[in-house]
Amino acid sequence: MTMWFYDDARETLGYQNLRREVKRLEKEYLDLRIQLRDTEADLRADPDSEYLKAKVKYLNKRLKDIEKKGPRLAADHPLEIALFAPPHG
């Protein structure tokens, strides 16, 4: 048994599962944002395309669902700033 959590974290199965799930969620969120960016660019090139309009709407809906699961993904400031930055004042 070690004194610090982070020394022991690699051994705990629950922590590994949590990290895996968070990484999966972050990867999915990033992939959706990239698809949305590309689809919106295509939509600007072809504004009459019903398929592209539906795809943008669908991708926005998926992003909102992921943001509900992990609100820190859409936060203005990363959580790490609050945890590791020196206090103000």
ChimeraX attribute file (.defattr): number of C-alpha atoms within 10 A of each C-alpha:
attribute: neighborCount
match mode: 1-to-1
recipient: residues
	/A:1	6
	/A:2	7
	/A:3	7
	/A:4	8
	/A:5	10
	/A:6	9
	/A:7	10
	/A:8	12
	/A:9	12
	/A:10	11
	/A:11	10
	/A:12	10
	/A:13	10
	/A:14	11
	/A:15	13
	/A:16	13
	/A:17	11
	/A:18	11
	/A:19	12
	/A:20	12
	/A:21	12
	/A:22	13
	/A:23	12
	/A:24	12
	/A:25	17
	/A:26	15
	/A:27	12
	/A:28	15
	/A:29	21
	/A:30	14
	/A:31	12
	/A:32	17
	/A:33	16
	/A:34	12
	/A:35	15
	/A:36	19
	/A:37	14
	/A:38	13
	/A:39	17
	/A:40	17
	/A:41	13
	/A:42	14
	/A:43	18
	/A:44	12
	/A:45	10
	/A:46	12
	/A:47	12
	/A:48	10
	/A:49	12
	/A:50	11
	/A:51	10
	/A:52	18
	/A:53	16
	/A:54	11
	/A:55	16
	/A:56	19
	/A:57	13
	/A:58	13
	/A:59	17
	/A:60	15
	/A:61	12
	/A:62	15
	/A:63	20
	/A:64	15
	/A:65	13
	/A:66	18
	/A:67	16
	/A:68	11
	/A:69	11
	/A:70	15
	/A:71	11
	/A:72	12
	/A:73	18
	/A:74	14
	/A:75	10
	/A:76	7
	/A:77	10
	/A:78	11
	/A:79	12
	/A:80	8
	/A:81	10
	/A:82	10
	/A:83	9
	/A:84	8
	/A:85	9
	/A:86	8
	/A:87	8
	/A:88	4
	/A:89	3
